Every structure is written in C-alpha cells, then in structure tokens.
Amino acid sequence: MSMLPAWPALAREAQDRIDDLIGRMTIEEKAGQLSCFSDTIRPLGRPTNPGEAARDAAAMLMAIRAGQIGMLFNGHGVAGARKAQRAALQSRLGIPLVFAADVIHGYETIFPIPLGEAAAFDAALSERIARAVASEATAGGLHWTFAPMVDVARDQRWGRVAEGAGEDVHLGCVLAAARVRGFQGNDLSADDALCATPKHFAGYGAVGGGMEYGAVDVSPATLRAVHVPPFAAAFAAGAGAVMASFTDVNGIPATANRPLLTGLLRDELAFRGPCVSDYQADLELIAHGAASDEADAARRAILAGTDVSMQSGLYNAHLPALVAAGRVPMARVDEAVRRVLGLKMRLGLFDRPFRSLDRAAERTRIGTLATRALAREAATRAVVLLRNDGDLLPLSSATKRIALIGPFGDDPAQLDGPWSFAGYRRTGIDLATTLRGRITAPTRLIVEPGSGIEAPIPGGIERAVAAARGADIVLLAIGEGGDMSGEANSRTSITIPVAQQALADAVAATDRPIVVLLRHGRALALQGAVAAAPAILATWFLGCETGPALADILFGDVEPTGRLPVSFPFATGQEPWSYDRLPTGRPPPAEPQPQGGTGRWRDAPDAACYAFGHGLGYTRFALETVTAPPVLADASDVVVTVRNIGARRGTHLVQLYVRQRVASLARPVRQLKRFAHVTLDAGESRAVALPLGPADLAIVDGRGTRRIEPGDVDIWIASSSADPGLHAVTRLV
C-alpha cells in the first residue's frame, strides 16, 4: 500500500543545512523543535482547547528565545506573529517558528462545515474553497492548518462527523486530495501556501458507540480498506504533515502505537512528513493506562513515531533526561527533528522567516468580495433537497404571507457551526435578515422563534402557531445548535431537540404547508411532523452566507444540487449504519414480513430514511441506457445516457456503484466508485462516460496486500445508493 508524497525530496544543499543544524543543537533545543504550544502572544480571544492560557505572552517570548518552542498554534494576526518570529530569530541558532491553527472551514470568511461542503460532491469546488481559506489564513500570519479531517464516519452519534466528508471511502479520498491541493497550492513555500495535515491517523471515525475519544476496535482489513485510503490519497496529493488520533486503536493509544505510526504510516504508506500529536494526547497516555508517568508517556510517544508534542510540554520536560539515560535513542530524536526542520525548509521559512507575515496582505486578502461570493456559492451547493412533495419549492410568486418560525431563522450566532476559528469577528447573514431585505410589499414576512434550541420559550409556541395560521407557507428553521456538533459533542439520540419537536408538531397542526430547513452537523433521525413535512432541506451549518444562499434556493434562483454524504436513519438505534455495509447470509426480503428469520429490526427497516447520495432538484432526470464493457481487463468507460425530463435546466449527479459477487473477502452490498455532474436543458440528453478499471475492484487484506480477483461484477448507475437505477454486469479478469 506504499504511497509516496508528491513533494520531491529536499535538495542536497537543504539537507546538508538541516544536518548541520542538528549537529549543533543541544538536546534541549531539539526537544524545543518538537514542542508545539497554544499561542498566547496573539490569542483568539476565546479558548478552543482546555487550559490554553497557561503561559503569558512575556513568558512565551522568553521560552522562544531560549529555543524551547518550535511552533505555535491557534493564534492569529500578523503583528503578534512578527513579534514571536523576531524572538525565534534571537535564539542561539535562529531557527524560525512555524505558525499553525485549526482552520477547518474558514479563517474569517466561514464556509459550510466540511460535511456540508462534501454534499456538493465536487472536488474542484473543494479545492477552490481550500485555496481561498489558505489565502486568508496565510494573510493572517499562518503557515500550517490541522486539516483536513479525513476520518470516515459511519456513526452519526459522533460529533466530529461534521468535520469530514461523511461515510464513503471513495468520496473521502477524492475530497481529501482536493483539500490538500487547495490548501498547499503548487508551491509550499509560496506566501499563500498552507501546509495541510490530514487527521486523525487512523480509525478515529470508528469510535465505539460514537463516543468522542472512545476506543476503536477495528480489524486490520477494515482499517486498511475503509479508514486508511483517504490518508493515502492526501499523502499522494502532497500533504506536508499528519496528526495522530486521540484514541486507543485496537488496544494501544494511537499516540503510543508504533505498529500504527511507524509500521503502517512510515513503512507501508512511506509518509515522510512530521507526525504531530493531538492536543495533550501524549499526556493522556497516563489516563489511558498506557504510561506510568509523564516521562514514560513522553518516551512511549516519541518511540512510537509521534514527532511533535502538542501543548503538554512533555518533550521539553523529559526528552533530555530520557536521552541521557539511554531510554530514548538520540537517533530517534534526530529523525523527528529532521522531519520538523524539513517542513520548515519546504515552507521557505529558513530563507524567508517572515513569509506570510505581511501587514498589507492582512488588510487586502481577508474578507474580500470574491471570497464572500465563493462562500455563497459553496453554501448553495451544500444544500440538499430531501423532499419536495407537490413541488412546494421553489416558492411561488403568488405567496404573499411567509412565516419564518424556529430558533434558527433570526440568529446569526448559529450560522457557522463548530470550529469556525476567527469567524466570530465577522458578521454572518441569517435568513431573516436576507428575507427582510428581499421581500417587498405586498408580500409579508412574520418571524417567530417559537422555542429555544433545547428549551421552550414562554408563550413561544402560541405565538408561532398564530404566525403560521396567518401565513400562506411556513419556513420552519430547526435543528442543532452550533455547540451540538463537532468535537466532544457526541449524542445518544440524533433527533430534533424535544422543545423544537414540540414546536414543529404544533405548527404542523395548523395544516399550513411547511418547508423544514434543517440546521445540523450530522445526519438526523427525523420524527413526527418534521419527518412528515412536504418539503425538507438539509442545510447543515452553511457559514457566513447562510441567509443569501438559502434565499437563492427557496426562490429558485439557484437549483439545489447537493447530495447526502451520509445516510439519514429512521432511528438512532440503527447507528452505526452505512450504505456500503457487508451482506448477511439472511438478507431481509424485498417486502416486509411479520416474522423474523432474516437480518432486520423489529421496528425499523434495514435501510436509510434518506440514502447516501440522495438529493432532489427542481427538475427531473431519467437514466435511459447504460453500456459497460463485458470484460474489465483494463481501464474502460461505463457510458450512461441521461435525459432532463423536467421543465427547466438542471444538474444531475450520476453515481456509479459496484459489487463483486464472489471474492475471498465479503464485499459490500454496493460501493461508490465514480460520480459526475451533468447539466442539461429541459428535454436535452447526453452520454456521460465514467471510467472504471480493475484497480477500482482491488481487495485489501489485513496485511495491506492489494489483489484483484477474477469474477462477475455488478454495476449500477443510479441517483443514490438505494436507487435501483440501471444495472449492468462485467467480468473482472
């Protein structure tokens, strides 16, 4: 499974320069290069991790001058960064700092959460977004982002589903590579290049019960077939660094897991950049029961392959004594330092230590009109139309009274969702603000919150019901608050909060047509009046252009083209659930039966309520013919003819799924292998070619061996993972 990074090896001169520095460094200075701390010189103004403000700015500058710090993270602003860099250049060897941050879906201009962005199924869009984010972040004095998160997530109870590309391996690989390319650009030393860090290596998305920081118990074959491929794709795209998982992986915490961080990461995948711990993850080895004390935790982490210690200070405190006692070889420390200095060299910091610390760029490259326009485009592309009975959407010009009800209609504080970095400094636009500016007489807009996010408002339901009764249509803006998704926000029930569900049920009793606008960071199990609403839009957390983007969709200025990157279950109890599950020997029948004997739940179908890949538009498409090669010996095209059978121009997402019927390892019931957008005028048809080759059907075993086994392969061209679509058969030889 070897996958070398795209970046070429450093020039001999650069390697010699690094070797010379390492030869002159003390063990204390080496430990400093391997230590990363929260930036208290230019803090965000609000904590993003526990215990961040442990060292004041003056003490941090002193430690930098002493060579005890190699990198700072989660600070912003050029002035403070220049001050810190000057301190680094005053150290004995003058090694520059690198500035990092958790820039997940925007620096100050906030884009949709990554899960929402994934709903666009568009690698080019993801690359453009990452490029825009990199331009802003580097203008704000950063060189390195701890993104993208590439964990494959099959359990919607896990809060960090919001940070990734969802449940599918192929989509995860495509978007991981696109985001790396966008962040880093063509030249990692350029002023606007942001080093990418795929995380969390590896298997974090398989935490038991969806519990944040929980243990991961996954077979070696599943680890390599499901959880490793997006990392390999990110490395092949040139990712400069990687972050280890917080979690225990098959009994050994990732930070101290040598088979994972050295055997798999270095030996199998051949990754050459630095591996950074997650926040204080080396210190947490003690709580895991994997280390006896801080010194033991530092020893186990560095020997396993964790090059950089984040925030704990354990490498500063204990590596010198561990090396002196012979408990950690100096060669291992030098290896880690070489990786860190190599990244700084690639970033151009040795020759230009004030790279990306330009006050003029900070004034001109942040919050530009072009970036805001891209944020609006991205937000419209993220929206998924789940249901549209009776073509309730787009809104008719005959609609004269609109009631916007729910806690997310008039609430700019809830637009961004988790990990919005510095976005709180800019004002996002909510839907109420947009509608007030857009709707003119004689159309009337009534806005009522109806309830809080998790608690009722006295009289709120009564006022909301009155507003609904006086309206032609209700826009019901409900879902999760920004702090209900993301890190440390696992949920045992992924339903609409009780107070909002009560609001929805009461409003539905007025018999007014309802358009549900879901705000969420994961797939939800919809119930009651929410599930029964004639029109439902999955709108995720769309960022600073939420209001304009939703209005564009609601009024039909832009067609909804998003598709689900995660499966919406009927009930929370189905989790973890993914469309590409393995088959059972007793599959459920096509028609429900009153008795058991098959793989099923008593109270829910073995299916998704809304399937992976599902999404509607404002026109309709038909898949007319499919042609597949009878034998798949080399890369070939599967060709499908698509026709727009509706009344307006629109875009369809063609999806190609496969299953090898018989193999040495059980194959998923379906797997996505290709997708493509096709835009057609009403009545127009077009042939779409989707390439497919033997490598797409390769089997990966627990040792990481890839092999191709001959046999019949089912191919489906479909509109979702559950759509029967058009079927063809080819033979793999």
C-alpha positions in Angstrom: 0.0 0.0 0.0 3.0 2.3 -0.4 2.1 5.8 -1.4 4.9 8.3 -1.6 4.1 12.0 -1.2 4.0 14.1 -4.3 6.5 16.7 -3.0 10.1 16.0 -4.3 12.9 15.3 -1.8 14.7 18.3 -0.5 17.8 19.5 -2.4 21.1 18.2 -1.1 22.0 21.7 0.0 18.9 21.9 2.1 19.5 18.5 3.6 23.1 19.5 4.5 21.8 22.7 6.1 19.4 20.7 8.3 22.1 18.1 9.2 24.5 20.9 10.2 21.8 22.5 12.4 21.1 19.1 14.1 24.8 18.6 14.7 25.0 21.9 16.6 21.7 21.6 18.6 21.6 20.6 22.2 19.1 18.0 23.3 17.1 20.8 24.9 16.9 22.7 21.6 15.9 19.5 19.8 13.1 19.0 22.3 12.1 22.6 21.7 11.7 22.0 17.9 9.4 19.1 18.7 7.2 21.1 21.0 4.1 23.0 19.9 2.1 25.3 22.2 -1.1 27.4 22.1 -0.3 30.9 21.0 -0.8 33.3 24.0 1.1 36.1 22.2 -1.8 36.6 19.7 -4.7 34.6 21.2 -8.1 34.2 19.5 -9.9 35.8 22.4 -11.8 32.7 23.4 -10.4 29.2 24.3 -10.6 26.5 21.7 -9.0 23.9 23.9 -8.9 23.3 27.7 -6.2 25.1 29.7 -4.8 27.1 26.8 -3.8 30.3 28.6 -1.3 28.6 30.9 1.7 30.8 29.9 1.5 34.6 29.4 2.9 36.3 26.4 6.1 37.5 28.0 7.0 34.0 29.3 6.2 32.6 25.9 8.5 35.0 24.2 11.3 34.2 26.7 10.8 30.4 26.0 11.0 31.1 22.3 14.3 33.0 22.6 15.6 30.1 24.7 14.9 27.6 21.9 12.2 25.8 23.8 9.3 26.2 21.3 9.3 25.2 17.6 5.8 26.1 16.7 2.7 27.9 17.9 -0.9 27.2 17.1 -4.3 28.8 17.2 -3.2 32.4 17.2 -3.9 34.9 14.5 -2.8 38.3 13.4 0.4 39.4 11.7 1.7 41.9 14.3 1.9 39.3 17.1 3.4 36.7 14.7 6.2 39.1 13.7 7.0 39.7 17.3 7.2 35.9 18.0 9.3 35.3 14.9 11.7 38.0 15.9 12.1 36.3 19.2 12.8 32.9 17.5 15.5 34.6 15.3 17.1 35.8 18.5 17.6 32.3 19.8 21.1 30.7 19.7 20.6 29.0 16.3 17.9 31.4 14.9 15.6 28.6 13.8 12.2 30.2 12.7 8.9 29.3 14.2 6.0 27.8 12.2 2.5 29.1 13.0 -0.3 26.6 12.8 -4.1 26.6 13.6 -7.2 24.5 13.4 -8.5 26.3 10.3 -11.2 23.7 9.4 -13.8 25.5 7.2 -12.6 29.1 7.0 -10.3 31.7 8.6 -12.5 34.8 8.9 -14.8 34.1 6.0 -16.6 31.0 7.1 -17.6 28.4 4.6 -20.0 25.4 5.1 -18.8 22.8 7.5 -16.8 20.1 5.7 -19.7 17.7 5.8 -21.9 20.3 4.1 -19.2 21.0 1.6 -19.0 17.3 0.9 -22.6 17.3 -0.1 -21.6 19.2 -3.3 -19.7 16.1 -4.4 -17.4 18.4 -6.3 -13.6 18.1 -5.9 -13.0 21.3 -7.9 -15.2 23.3 -5.6 -13.5 21.8 -2.5 -10.1 22.7 -3.9 -11.3 26.3 -4.6 -12.6 26.6 -1.1 -9.4 25.3 0.4 -7.4 27.7 -1.8 -9.5 30.7 -0.6 -9.1 29.6 3.0 -5.4 29.3 2.6 -5.2 32.8 1.1 -7.0 34.3 4.1 -5.2 32.2 6.7 -1.7 33.0 5.4 -2.7 36.6 5.2 -3.4 36.4 8.9 0.0 35.0 9.7 -0.4 31.2 9.5 1.7 28.6 7.7 0.0 25.3 8.7 -3.5 24.1 9.2 -4.6 21.0 11.2 -6.9 20.0 8.4 -8.5 18.3 6.5 -10.1 15.8 8.8 -10.3 12.7 6.6 -11.8 10.2 9.1 -14.5 8.0 7.5 -17.5 8.3 9.8 -20.3 5.7 9.9 -21.8 6.6 13.3 -23.9 9.8 13.2 -23.8 9.9 17.0 -20.2 11.0 16.8 -19.9 14.8 16.9 -16.9 15.0 14.6 -18.9 13.7 11.6 -19.3 17.5 10.9 -15.6 17.9 10.2 -15.2 15.3 7.5 -16.6 14.0 4.2 -19.0 11.5 5.6 -19.4 7.8 5.4 -18.0 6.9 2.0 -14.4 5.9 1.2 -14.3 7.0 -2.4 -15.8 10.4 -1.7 -13.5 10.8 1.2 -10.4 10.0 -0.9 -11.5 12.4 -3.7 -12.1 15.3 -1.3 -9.1 14.6 0.9 -6.8 15.1 -2.1 -8.7 18.1 -3.3 -8.5 19.9 0.0 -4.8 19.2 0.3 -4.2 20.6 -3.2 -6.2 23.6 -2.3 -4.5 24.4 1.0 -1.0 23.9 -0.3 -1.2 25.1 -3.9 1.6 24.4 -6.3 4.5 25.6 -4.2 4.5 25.0 -0.5 7.0 27.9 0.0 4.6 30.5 -1.6 3.2 33.2 0.6 -0.3 31.8 0.3 0.5 28.1 0.8 -0.9 26.5 3.9 0.6 23.1 4.9 -2.2 20.5 5.2 -2.4 17.9 8.0 -4.8 15.0 7.3 -6.1 13.8 10.6 -6.7 11.7 12.8 -4.4 8.8 11.9 -6.1 6.4 12.0 -9.6 4.9 12.6 -10.9 7.8 14.8 -14.2 7.7 12.9 -14.9 4.2 14.3 -15.0 5.1 17.9 -17.3 2.7 19.8 -20.9 3.9 20.2 -20.0 7.2 18.5 -18.5 8.3 21.9 -15.9 11.1 21.5 -12.4 10.0 22.5 -13.7 6.4 22.8 -11.8 3.3 21.9 -11.5 2.0 18.4 -11.7 -1.8 17.8 -11.4 -2.4 14.1 -10.0 -5.3 12.1 -6.7 -4.8 10.3 -8.6 -5.4 7.0 -11.3 -2.8 7.7 -8.7 -0.4 8.9 -6.8 -0.6 5.6 -9.9 -0.9 3.4 -12.0 1.9 5.0 -10.0 4.2 7.2 -6.6 4.4 5.6 -7.4 5.2 2.0 -8.3 8.9 2.5 -5.0 9.4 4.2 -3.2 7.7 1.4 -5.0 10.0 -1.1 -4.0 13.0 1.0 -0.4 11.9 1.1 -0.3 11.3 -2.6 -1.6 14.8 -3.1 1.4 16.1 -1.1 0.2 16.7 2.4 3.1 18.1 4.4 2.2 16.6 7.9 -0.2 14.2 9.6 -1.9 14.2 13.0 -2.3 11.1 15.2 -5.6 10.2 16.7 -6.5 10.8 20.3 -8.0 7.3 20.6 -7.0 3.8 21.6 -6.7 1.8 18.3 -7.0 -2.0 18.9 -5.9 -1.7 22.5 -3.0 0.8 22.0 -3.5 4.6 22.1 -2.6 6.0 18.7 0.0 8.4 20.1 2.0 5.4 21.5 1.1 3.0 18.8 4.3 2.0 17.0 2.6 -0.5 14.6 0.3 2.3 13.5 2.7 5.3 13.4 5.8 3.6 12.3 4.7 0.3 10.8 1.6 1.5 8.8 2.4 5.2 8.4 6.1 5.0 7.6 6.8 1.5 6.4 3.6 0.8 4.4 2.5 4.3 3.3 6.0 5.7 3.2 4.9 9.1 4.6 7.9 11.3 5.2 6.5 14.4 6.9 6.2 15.1 10.7 3.5 13.4 12.8 2.0 15.7 15.4 0.1 14.6 18.4 -3.4 15.9 19.1 -3.9 18.3 22.0 -2.0 16.9 25.0 -2.6 13.3 23.7 0.9 12.2 24.9 0.0 13.3 28.4 -3.3 11.5 28.2 -1.4 8.2 27.8 -1.4 8.1 31.6 -5.2 8.2 31.8 -5.3 5.6 29.1 -3.2 3.3 31.4 -0.5 3.1 28.7 2.1 5.1 30.6 3.1 5.2 34.2 4.0 8.9 34.5 4.9 11.9 32.3 8.4 10.7 31.5 7.1 7.3 30.5 4.4 9.0 28.3 7.0 11.1 26.5 9.2 8.0 26.0 6.4 5.9 24.6 5.1 8.7 22.3 8.5 9.5 20.7 9.4 5.9 20.3 6.1 5.1 18.6 6.6 7.8 16.0 4.9 10.9 17.4 7.4 13.6 16.3 5.7 16.6 17.8 4.2 17.0 21.2 1.2 19.5 21.3 0.7 21.6 24.4 1.7 19.1 27.1 5.3 20.2 27.3 6.4 16.6 27.9 9.1 16.6 25.3 10.7 19.8 26.8 10.5 18.4 30.3 11.6 14.8 29.8 13.4 14.1 26.5 16.8 15.4 27.7 16.8 13.1 30.7 15.4 10.2 28.7 18.2 10.5 26.1 20.9 10.9 28.8 19.6 7.7 30.5 19.6 5.8 27.2 15.9 5.2 27.3 15.3 7.1 24.1 18.0 6.9 21.3 19.3 10.3 20.1 18.9 8.9 16.6 15.1 8.8 17.0 15.0 12.4 18.3 17.2 13.5 15.4 14.8 11.7 13.0 11.8 13.7 14.4 13.8 17.0 14.3 14.8 16.4 10.7 11.2 16.0 9.7 10.2 19.2 11.5 13.1 21.2 10.1 12.4 19.7 6.7 8.8 21.0 6.8 10.1 24.5 7.8 12.5 24.3 4.9 9.7 23.3 2.5 7.7 26.2 3.7 10.6 28.6 2.9 10.9 29.8 6.5 14.7 29.5 6.7 15.3 31.9 3.8 12.2 34.0 4.5 11.2 33.7 8.2 8.6 36.5 7.8 6.9 34.7 5.0 3.1 35.2 5.3 3.6 37.9 7.9 2.7 40.8 5.6 0.5 43.6 7.0 -0.5 44.7 3.5 -1.8 41.1 2.7 -3.6 41.1 6.0 -5.5 44.2 5.0 -6.3 43.2 1.4 -6.7 39.4 1.3 -9.1 38.8 4.2 -12.9 39.0 3.7 -12.7 40.0 0.0 -15.8 40.2 -2.1 -14.6 37.3 -4.2 -14.2 35.1 -1.1 -17.6 36.0 0.1 -19.0 35.2 -3.3 -17.4 31.8 -3.1 -18.8 31.3 0.3 -22.3 31.9 -1.0 -21.7 29.6 -4.0 -20.4 26.9 -1.6 -23.4 27.3 0.7 -25.9 26.9 -2.2 -24.1 23.8 -3.5 -24.2 22.2 0.0 -28.0 22.3 0.4 -29.7 19.0 -0.1 -33.4 18.9 -1.0 -34.6 15.8 0.7 -38.2 16.0 0.0 -40.5 18.2 -2.2 -44.0 16.8 -2.3 -46.3 18.6 -4.7 -43.3 20.8 -5.9 -43.8 23.1 -2.9 -40.4 24.5 -3.8 -39.3 26.8 -5.2 -41.6 29.4 -3.6 -44.3 30.7 -5.9 -44.5 34.4 -6.6 -48.2 34.1 -5.5 -47.1 33.5 -1.9 -48.0 36.7 -0.1 -47.5 35.7 3.6 -44.5 33.9 4.8 -43.9 32.8 8.4 -40.3 32.1 9.3 -40.6 30.1 12.5 -37.9 28.4 14.6 -34.7 29.3 16.6 -32.5 29.4 13.5 -34.4 31.9 11.4 -33.2 35.1 13.1 -30.0 34.0 14.9 -26.6 35.0 13.3 -24.8 33.4 16.2 -25.6 29.9 15.0 -24.6 30.1 11.4 -21.0 28.8 11.5 -21.2 25.6 13.5 -18.1 24.0 15.1 -14.5 25.1 14.5 -15.2 28.5 12.9 -11.8 29.8 14.1 -11.8 33.6 13.8 -15.2 33.8 12.1 -16.8 35.3 15.2 -15.1 38.6 14.2 -17.2 38.9 11.1 -21.0 39.2 10.9 -22.7 36.4 9.0 -26.1 36.9 7.4 -29.0 34.9 8.7 -32.2 34.0 6.7 -34.4 36.5 8.5 -32.1 39.4 7.6 -31.9 38.2 4.0 -35.7 37.8 3.6 -36.4 41.2 5.2 -34.1 42.8 2.5 -35.6 40.7 -0.3 -39.3 40.6 0.3 -41.3 43.7 -0.7 -44.9 44.6 -0.4 -47.5 43.1 -0.8 -45.7 40.0 0.5 -45.4 40.0 4.3 -42.9 38.2 6.4 -43.6 37.2 10.0 -40.7 35.9 12.2 -41.1 34.0 15.4 -38.5 31.8 17.2 -41.2 29.6 18.7 -38.7 27.9 21.0 -35.1 28.0 22.1 -32.6 25.4 20.8 -33.1 23.0 23.7 -35.6 24.7 25.9 -39.1 26.1 25.4 -39.8 29.9 25.4 -42.8 31.0 27.5 -45.6 31.7 25.0 -43.3 30.8 22.1 -45.4 28.0 20.6 -48.6 30.0 20.9 -47.1 33.0 19.0 -45.6 30.6 16.4 -49.0 28.9 15.8 -50.7 32.3 15.4 -48.0 33.3 12.9 -48.5 30.0 11.0 -52.2 30.4 10.8 -51.8 33.9 9.2 -49.3 32.6 6.6 -49.6 31.0 3.1 -46.4 29.0 3.8 -44.2 28.2 6.9 -40.4 28.1 6.8 -39.5 26.0 9.8 -35.9 26.6 10.8 -35.0 24.0 13.3 -32.2 21.5 14.2 -28.9 21.5 16.1 -27.2 24.4 17.7 -23.6 25.2 16.8 -22.3 23.5 20.0 -24.3 20.3 19.5 -21.9 19.1 16.7 -18.2 18.9 16.5 -15.5 17.7 18.9 -16.8 16.5 22.3 -20.4 16.6 21.1 -21.5 13.0 20.8 -25.2 12.4 21.1 -27.1 9.3 22.2 -30.2 10.4 20.3 -29.7 12.2 16.9 -33.2 13.6 16.8 -34.5 17.2 16.8 -34.4 18.5 20.4 -37.6 18.0 22.3 -38.5 21.7 22.6 -38.2 22.1 18.8 -40.0 18.9 18.0 -43.0 20.1 20.1 -42.9 23.4 18.2 -42.9 21.6 14.8 -45.8 19.3 15.9 -47.8 22.3 17.0 -47.2 24.3 13.8 -48.0 21.3 11.6 -51.4 21.1 13.3 -52.4 24.3 11.6 -52.4 22.5 8.2 -50.3 25.2 6.6 -47.7 23.9 4.1 -44.3 23.6 5.8 -40.8 23.8 4.4 -38.4 22.4 7.0 -34.9 24.0 7.0 -32.7 21.7 9.0 -29.6 23.1 10.7 -27.2 20.2 11.6 -23.7 18.8 11.7 -24.6 15.2 11.1 -27.4 13.0 9.7 -30.5 13.2 11.8 -33.3 10.7 12.6 -36.4 12.8 11.8 -39.7 12.2 13.6 -43.3 13.3 13.8 -44.2 16.5 11.9 -40.6 17.1 10.9 -40.4 13.8 9.0 -43.9 14.3 7.5 -43.3 17.8 6.2 -43.9 18.1 2.5 -40.6 19.8 1.9 -37.3 19.3 3.7 -34.0 20.9 3.1 -30.7 19.6 4.7 -28.8 22.9 5.2 -26.0 21.9 7.6 -24.1 24.8 9.0 -23.6 27.0 5.9 -21.4 29.7 7.3 -21.4 33.5 6.8 -23.5 33.5 3.7 -26.3 31.2 5.1 -29.2 33.7 4.5 -28.4 34.6 0.9 -27.7 31.0 0.0 -31.0 29.7 1.4 -32.9 32.5 -0.2 -31.3 31.7 -3.5 -32.6 28.1 -3.2 -36.0 28.9 -1.7 -36.9 31.3 -4.5 -35.5 29.1 -7.3 -32.7 31.5 -8.3 -30.3 28.5 -7.8 -31.3 24.9 -8.1 -30.5 22.6 -5.1 -27.8 20.2 -6.4 -26.4 18.8 -3.1 -26.5 15.1 -2.4 -26.2 13.4 1.0 -22.7 12.3 2.0 -24.2 10.4 5.0 -27.2 8.2 5.4 -30.2 9.6 7.3 -31.5 6.7 9.5 -35.1 6.0 10.5 -34.0 5.8 14.2 -30.9 6.5 16.2 -30.7 2.8 17.1 -29.7 1.9 13.6 -26.3 3.6 14.2 -23.6 2.8 13.1 -25.1 2.4 9.7 -23.7 3.0 6.2 -24.9 2.1 2.7 -21.8 0.0 1.9 -22.3 -2.5 4.7 -21.4 -6.1 4.3 -24.2 -8.5 3.3 -25.8 -11.0 5.7 -26.5 -14.7 5.0 -30.1 -13.9 5.8 -30.9 -10.7 3.9 -34.2 -9.1 4.6 -36.9 -9.8 2.0 -37.9 -7.2 -0.6 -41.3 -6.9 1.1 -41.7 -6.7 4.9 -42.8 -9.9 6.7 -44.4 -10.2 10.1 -41.9 -12.8 11.4 -38.2 -13.0 11.8 -35.6 -15.3 10.4 -33.8 -12.5 8.4 -31.4 -9.7 9.3 -33.8 -7.0 10.3 -35.0 -4.8 13.2 -38.5 -5.3 14.6 -39.2 -1.6 14.5 -37.3 -0.2 11.5 -36.3 -1.4 8.1 -32.7 -2.3 7.2 -32.5 0.8 5.1 -31.9 4.5 5.3 -34.7 7.0 5.6 -32.8 9.2 3.1 -29.9 7.3 1.4 -26.4 8.2 0.8 -26.2 10.1 -2.5 -29.9 11.1 -2.3 -30.9 14.6 -3.3 -33.6 16.3 -5.4 -33.6 19.3 -7.7 -36.3 21.5 -9.4 -36.4 19.4 -12.5 -36.4 15.6 -13.1 -33.9 13.3 -14.9 -34.1 9.9 -16.4 -31.3 7.4 -16.9 -32.1 5.9 -20.3 -29.3 3.5 -21.3 -26.1 2.1 -19.9 -23.2 0.4 -21.7 -20.5 -1.4 -19.8 -17.5 -3.4 -21.1 -18.2 -7.1 -21.0 -14.7 -7.8 -19.6 -12.8 -5.4 -17.3 -9.2 -6.2 -18.0 -8.0 -2.5 -18.4 -9.5 0.9 -17.6 -12.7 1.3 -19.6 -15.7 3.6 -19.7 -19.1 2.8 -18.4 -21.4 5.1 -20.5 -24.9 6.2 -19.4 -27.4 8.4 -21.3 -29.1 11.0 -19.1 -32.1 13.0 -20.1 -33.7 16.0 -18.4 -37.4 15.2 -18.5 -38.5 18.2 -16.5 -39.4 21.7 -17.4 -36.3 23.7 -16.5 -32.5 23.5 -16.8 -30.9 21.5 -14.1 -27.9 19.5 -12.8 -27.9 15.8 -12.0 -25.3 13.7 -10.1 -24.6 10.5 -11.9 -23.3 7.8 -9.5 -21.6 4.6 -10.3 -21.7 1.7 -7.8 -20.2 -1.7 -7.9 -20.2 -5.1 -6.2 -18.1 -8.1 -6.9 -20.4 -11.1 -6.5 -17.8 -13.6 -5.2 -14.5 -12.9 -3.6 -12.2 -14.2 -0.8 -13.3 -11.4 1.4 -17.0 -10.4 1.7 -17.7 -7.4 -0.4 -20.1 -4.5 0.5 -23.5 -4.6 -1.0 -22.6 -1.5 -3.0 -19.6 0.7 -3.2 -19.4 4.1 -4.9 -16.5 4.2 -7.4 -17.3 7.2 -9.6 -19.6 10.2 -9.8 -20.1 13.1 -12.3 -22.3 16.1 -12.7 -24.2 16.7 -15.9 -26.1 19.9 -16.6 -28.9 19.7 -19.2 -31.6 22.0 -20.6 -35.2 20.7 -20.4 -35.6 17.8 -22.9 -31.8 17.6 -23.5 -29.9 14.3 -23.2 -26.2 13.5 -23.1 -24.0 10.4 -22.8 -21.8 10.5 -19.7 -18.6 8.3 -19.5 -17.4 7.1 -16.2 -14.0 5.4 -16.2 -13.7 2.1 -14.3 -10.7 -0.2 -14.1 -9.6 -3.4 -12.3 -7.8 -1.3 -9.6 -11.2 0.0 -8.5 -12.2 -3.5 -7.5 -9.0 -4.4 -5.7 -9.3 -6.2 -2.3 -7.2 -5.1 0.6 -6.5 -7.7 3.3 -5.4 -7.2 6.9 -1.7 -7.2 5.9 -2.2 -4.4 3.5 -1.9 -6.6 0.4 -3.9 -5.4 -2.6 -5.1 -8.0 -5.0 -7.5 -8.3 -7.9 -9.6 -11.5 -8.0 -11.5 -12.6 -11.2 -15.2 -12.8 -11.1 -18.5 -11.1 -12.1 -19.1 -7.6 -11.1 -22.4 -5.8 -10.8 -22.5 -2.2 -11.9 -25.3 0.2 -11.0 -25.7 3.7 -12.5 -28.0 5.3 -10.0 -29.3 8.5 -8.4 -28.4 7.3 -4.9 -27.0 4.3 -3.1 -30.5 2.9 -2.7 -31.8 3.6 -6.2 -32.1 0.5 -8.4 -31.0 2.7 -11.4 -29.6 0.9 -14.4 -27.8 -2.4 -14.0 -25.0 -4.0 -16.0 -22.6 -6.8 -15.4 -18.9 -7.0 -16.3 -16.3 -9.7 -15.7 -13.1 -8.9 -13.9 -10.2 -10.9 -15.3 
